[in-house]
Amino acid sequence: MNELFGYHKELNMKKIIIVGVIALFFIVILVEIISSIFNSDSDVDNVSKIRDKNLEEQSPNSIFYSDNNSISLELSKQYSLSQYHTTNDYLLELRSDDNLNIFVSHRNIIENRSLVEVASADLRSYIGEYNSYSNLSQITELNIKDYKGYTYSFHYLDSKTNTPYYLQVIWIETNNGYYIFDIEFPLDNLNNYTNIINDTISSFVLY
């Protein structure tokens, strides 16, 4: 009787060991499958990142987004612009080594005042900041996509470097408020930046 009991006990132990080995085998297989899936996803992500980076490098333009992703500009890499973290409440602050500067800011709509009145007041206020300016333009209306806009320009002398600059200011009125573009560069580079004004406003995207 004891021999029979011992035999069954030994048989049950063998079954437990066999089941344990089989379970361990399936666990290993399952872990390998899960690991393979994650590695595959990681490989796909890496491939996507490489592809996106290559596409970005091949693109002739750079896209600049505001910190709050409310607007963007797409401009040629030939301008060599870099985006700066703004300290003056600008949505975008772009600069190049040869002093091409593009600043974009936002203001709320002023009730009961037309855009041309607002732009005119801005012009009077702006030129008051400079001791020396010249070639002040008239305020000109612009049609920018579906938005109404006004622009003016003038030359001024940078008192720190004694360098004459060209400055153009563009006001655009949208349902989200006014967007103001200040585009400036040394006057000597005027021929090099004949398209920068049009490139900037035509690439403006509001999200």
C-alpha positions as a Markdown table, in Angstrom:
| # | Residue | x | y | z |
|---|---|---|---|---|
| 1 | Met | 0.0 | 0.0 | 0.0 |
| 2 | Asn | 2.8 | 2.4 | 1.0 |
| 3 | Glu | 4.6 | 1.4 | -2.2 |
| 4 | Leu | 1.5 | 2.3 | -4.3 |
| 5 | Phe | 1.2 | 5.6 | -2.5 |
| 6 | Gly | 4.8 | 6.4 | -3.1 |
| 7 | Tyr | 4.5 | 5.6 | -6.8 |
| 8 | His | 1.5 | 7.9 | -7.2 |
| 9 | Lys | 3.3 | 10.6 | -5.3 |
| 10 | Glu | 6.3 | 10.2 | -7.5 |
| 11 | Leu | 4.1 | 10.3 | -10.6 |
| 12 | Asn | 2.4 | 13.5 | -9.4 |
| 13 | Met | 5.8 | 15.2 | -8.8 |
| 14 | Lys | 6.8 | 14.3 | -12.3 |
| 15 | Lys | 3.6 | 15.8 | -13.7 |
| 16 | Ile | 4.2 | 19.0 | -11.7 |
| 17 | Ile | 7.7 | 19.2 | -12.9 |
| 18 | Ile | 6.6 | 18.6 | -16.6 |
| 19 | Val | 3.8 | 21.2 | -16.2 |
| 20 | Gly | 6.3 | 23.7 | -14.6 |
| 21 | Val | 8.8 | 23.2 | -17.5 |
| 22 | Ile | 6.0 | 23.7 | -20.1 |
| 23 | Ala | 4.7 | 26.8 | -18.3 |
| 24 | Leu | 8.3 | 28.2 | -18.1 |
| 25 | Phe | 8.8 | 27.5 | -21.7 |
| 26 | Phe | 5.6 | 29.4 | -22.7 |
| 27 | Ile | 6.5 | 32.3 | -20.4 |
| 28 | Val | 9.9 | 32.6 | -22.1 |
| 29 | Ile | 8.3 | 32.5 | -25.5 |
| 30 | Leu | 5.7 | 35.2 | -24.4 |
| 31 | Val | 8.5 | 37.4 | -23.0 |
| 32 | Glu | 10.4 | 37.1 | -26.3 |
| 33 | Ile | 7.3 | 38.0 | -28.3 |
| 34 | Ile | 6.5 | 41.0 | -26.1 |
| 35 | Ser | 10.1 | 42.2 | -26.3 |
| 36 | Ser | 10.1 | 41.7 | -30.0 |
| 37 | Ile | 7.0 | 43.8 | -30.4 |
| 38 | Phe | 8.5 | 46.7 | -28.3 |
| 39 | Asn | 11.8 | 46.5 | -30.2 |
| 40 | Ser | 9.8 | 46.6 | -33.4 |
| 41 | Asp | 7.9 | 49.7 | -32.3 |
| 42 | Ser | 11.2 | 51.3 | -31.2 |
| 43 | Asp | 12.7 | 50.5 | -34.6 |
| 44 | Val | 9.7 | 52.0 | -36.4 |
| 45 | Asp | 10.1 | 55.1 | -34.2 |
| 46 | Asn | 13.8 | 55.4 | -35.0 |
| 47 | Val | 13.2 | 54.9 | -38.7 |
| 48 | Ser | 10.4 | 57.6 | -38.6 |
| 49 | Lys | 12.7 | 60.0 | -36.7 |
| 50 | Ile | 15.5 | 59.4 | -39.2 |
| 51 | Arg | 13.1 | 59.9 | -42.1 |
| 52 | Asp | 11.7 | 63.1 | -40.7 |
| 53 | Lys | 15.2 | 64.4 | -40.0 |
| 54 | Asn | 16.3 | 63.6 | -43.5 |
| 55 | Leu | 13.2 | 65.3 | -45.0 |
| 56 | Glu | 13.9 | 68.3 | -42.8 |
| 57 | Glu | 17.5 | 68.5 | -43.9 |
| 58 | Gln | 16.5 | 68.2 | -47.6 |
| 59 | Ser | 13.8 | 70.9 | -47.3 |
| 60 | Pro | 14.8 | 74.3 | -48.6 |
| 61 | Asn | 12.8 | 76.0 | -45.8 |
| 62 | Ser | 12.7 | 76.1 | -42.0 |
| 63 | Ile | 9.4 | 76.2 | -40.1 |
| 64 | Phe | 9.3 | 78.3 | -37.0 |
| 65 | Tyr | 6.5 | 77.8 | -34.4 |
| 66 | Ser | 5.6 | 80.1 | -31.6 |
| 67 | Asp | 6.0 | 78.7 | -28.1 |
| 68 | Asn | 2.2 | 78.3 | -27.7 |
| 69 | Asn | 1.9 | 76.8 | -31.3 |
| 70 | Ser | -0.6 | 79.5 | -32.2 |
| 71 | Ile | 1.3 | 80.7 | -35.4 |
| 72 | Ser | 4.1 | 79.6 | -37.6 |
| 73 | Leu | 6.3 | 81.0 | -40.4 |
| 74 | Glu | 8.1 | 79.0 | -43.1 |
| 75 | Leu | 11.1 | 80.8 | -44.5 |
| 76 | Ser | 14.0 | 79.9 | -46.7 |
| 77 | Lys | 17.1 | 78.5 | -45.0 |
| 78 | Gln | 19.1 | 80.9 | -47.1 |
| 79 | Tyr | 18.1 | 83.6 | -44.6 |
| 80 | Ser | 20.0 | 81.7 | -41.9 |
| 81 | Leu | 17.5 | 82.5 | -39.3 |
| 82 | Ser | 17.5 | 81.1 | -35.8 |
| 83 | Gln | 14.7 | 81.2 | -33.3 |
| 84 | Tyr | 15.3 | 82.8 | -29.9 |
| 85 | His | 13.4 | 82.5 | -26.7 |
| 86 | Thr | 11.6 | 85.8 | -26.4 |
| 87 | Thr | 11.9 | 88.1 | -23.5 |
| 88 | Asn | 9.7 | 91.0 | -24.8 |
| 89 | Asp | 6.4 | 89.3 | -25.2 |
| 90 | Tyr | 7.0 | 88.3 | -28.8 |
| 91 | Leu | 5.3 | 85.2 | -30.2 |
| 92 | Leu | 8.3 | 84.7 | -32.5 |
| 93 | Glu | 11.8 | 86.2 | -32.4 |
| 94 | Leu | 14.0 | 85.2 | -35.4 |
| 95 | Arg | 17.5 | 86.5 | -35.9 |
| 96 | Ser | 20.4 | 85.9 | -38.3 |
| 97 | Asp | 24.1 | 86.6 | -38.0 |
| 98 | Asp | 23.9 | 89.5 | -40.5 |
| 99 | Asn | 21.3 | 91.2 | -38.4 |
| 100 | Leu | 18.1 | 90.3 | -40.2 |
| 101 | Asn | 15.5 | 90.4 | -37.4 |
| 102 | Ile | 11.9 | 89.3 | -37.5 |
| 103 | Phe | 9.6 | 89.8 | -34.5 |
| 104 | Val | 6.0 | 88.8 | -34.3 |
| 105 | Ser | 3.7 | 90.0 | -31.5 |
| 106 | His | 0.0 | 89.8 | -30.7 |
| 107 | Arg | -2.5 | 92.4 | -29.3 |
| 108 | Asn | -6.1 | 92.3 | -28.6 |
| 109 | Ile | -8.6 | 94.0 | -30.9 |
| 110 | Ile | -9.3 | 97.7 | -29.9 |
| 111 | Glu | -13.0 | 98.2 | -30.1 |
| 112 | Asn | -14.5 | 101.0 | -32.2 |
| 113 | Arg | -11.2 | 101.7 | -34.0 |
| 114 | Ser | -10.3 | 100.7 | -37.6 |
| 115 | Leu | -7.1 | 98.8 | -38.3 |
| 116 | Val | -5.8 | 101.8 | -40.3 |
| 117 | Glu | -6.3 | 104.0 | -37.2 |
| 118 | Val | -4.5 | 101.6 | -35.0 |
| 119 | Ala | -1.6 | 101.2 | -37.5 |
| 120 | Ser | -1.4 | 105.0 | -37.8 |
| 121 | Ala | -1.2 | 105.5 | -34.0 |
| 122 | Asp | 1.5 | 102.8 | -33.9 |
| 123 | Leu | 3.5 | 104.6 | -36.6 |
| 124 | Arg | 3.4 | 107.9 | -34.7 |
| 125 | Ser | 4.5 | 106.1 | -31.5 |
| 126 | Tyr | 7.2 | 104.1 | -33.2 |
| 127 | Ile | 9.0 | 106.9 | -34.9 |
| 128 | Gly | 8.9 | 108.9 | -31.6 |
| 129 | Glu | 11.4 | 106.3 | -30.3 |
| 130 | Tyr | 14.1 | 107.2 | -32.7 |
| 131 | Asn | 16.2 | 110.3 | -32.7 |
| 132 | Ser | 17.0 | 109.9 | -36.4 |
| 133 | Tyr | 14.8 | 108.4 | -39.1 |
| 134 | Ser | 14.2 | 109.0 | -42.8 |
| 135 | Asn | 12.3 | 107.7 | -45.8 |
| 136 | Leu | 9.1 | 107.4 | -43.9 |
| 137 | Ser | 6.5 | 105.7 | -46.1 |
| 138 | Gln | 2.7 | 106.1 | -46.3 |
| 139 | Ile | 0.6 | 103.5 | -44.6 |
| 140 | Thr | -0.4 | 101.0 | -47.3 |
| 141 | Glu | -3.2 | 98.5 | -47.3 |
| 142 | Leu | -2.4 | 94.8 | -47.8 |
| 143 | Asn | -4.5 | 91.8 | -48.6 |
| 144 | Ile | -2.9 | 88.9 | -46.8 |
| 145 | Lys | -4.8 | 85.7 | -47.5 |
| 146 | Asp | -8.2 | 86.2 | -45.8 |
| 147 | Tyr | -6.9 | 89.0 | -43.5 |
| 148 | Lys | -6.8 | 92.7 | -43.8 |
| 149 | Gly | -3.5 | 94.3 | -43.2 |
| 150 | Tyr | -1.6 | 97.6 | -43.2 |
| 151 | Thr | 2.1 | 98.3 | -43.5 |
| 152 | Tyr | 4.6 | 101.2 | -43.2 |
| 153 | Ser | 8.4 | 101.4 | -43.3 |
| 154 | Phe | 11.2 | 103.8 | -42.6 |
| 155 | His | 15.0 | 104.0 | -42.2 |
| 156 | Tyr | 16.6 | 104.6 | -38.8 |
| 157 | Leu | 20.1 | 104.9 | -37.4 |
| 158 | Asp | 21.2 | 102.4 | -34.8 |
| 159 | Ser | 22.9 | 104.6 | -32.2 |
| 160 | Lys | 25.0 | 101.8 | -30.8 |
| 161 | Thr | 26.6 | 100.7 | -34.0 |
| 162 | Asn | 26.0 | 103.8 | -36.1 |
| 163 | Thr | 24.4 | 101.5 | -38.7 |
| 164 | Pro | 21.5 | 102.6 | -40.9 |
| 165 | Tyr | 18.6 | 100.1 | -40.8 |
| 166 | Tyr | 15.5 | 99.4 | -42.9 |
| 167 | Leu | 12.4 | 98.7 | -40.8 |
| 168 | Gln | 9.0 | 97.5 | -42.0 |
| 169 | Val | 6.0 | 97.0 | -39.8 |
| 170 | Ile | 3.0 | 95.0 | -40.8 |
| 171 | Trp | -0.3 | 94.9 | -38.9 |
| 172 | Ile | -2.7 | 92.0 | -39.6 |
| 173 | Glu | -6.2 | 91.9 | -38.2 |
| 174 | Thr | -7.7 | 88.4 | -37.5 |
| 175 | Asn | -10.6 | 87.1 | -35.4 |
| 176 | Asn | -8.0 | 86.3 | -32.7 |
| 177 | Gly | -6.7 | 89.9 | -32.6 |
| 178 | Tyr | -3.9 | 91.8 | -34.2 |
| 179 | Tyr | -0.6 | 90.2 | -35.3 |
| 180 | Ile | 2.3 | 92.7 | -35.7 |
| 181 | Phe | 5.4 | 91.9 | -37.7 |
| 182 | Asp | 8.6 | 94.0 | -37.3 |
| 183 | Ile | 11.1 | 93.1 | -39.9 |
| 184 | Glu | 14.5 | 94.9 | -39.9 |
| 185 | Phe | 17.9 | 94.6 | -41.4 |
| 186 | Pro | 20.9 | 96.8 | -42.2 |
| 187 | Leu | 20.1 | 99.1 | -45.1 |
| 188 | Asp | 23.2 | 97.9 | -47.0 |
| 189 | Asn | 21.4 | 94.5 | -47.3 |
| 190 | Leu | 18.3 | 95.9 | -48.9 |
| 191 | Asn | 18.9 | 94.2 | -52.2 |
| 192 | Asn | 19.6 | 90.9 | -50.5 |
| 193 | Tyr | 16.2 | 90.9 | -48.7 |
| 194 | Thr | 13.9 | 92.1 | -51.5 |
| 195 | Asn | 11.6 | 89.1 | -50.9 |
| 196 | Ile | 11.7 | 88.8 | -47.1 |
| 197 | Ile | 8.6 | 90.9 | -46.5 |
| 198 | Asn | 6.4 | 88.9 | -49.0 |
| 199 | Asp | 7.9 | 85.6 | -47.8 |
| 200 | Thr | 7.1 | 86.4 | -44.2 |
| 201 | Ile | 3.5 | 87.4 | -44.6 |
| 202 | Ser | 2.7 | 84.8 | -47.3 |
| 203 | Ser | 4.0 | 82.0 | -45.0 |
| 204 | Phe | 2.1 | 83.2 | -42.0 |
| 205 | Val | -0.2 | 80.5 | -40.6 |
| 206 | Leu | -2.6 | 81.0 | -37.8 |
| 207 | Tyr | -3.8 | 77.8 | -35.9 |
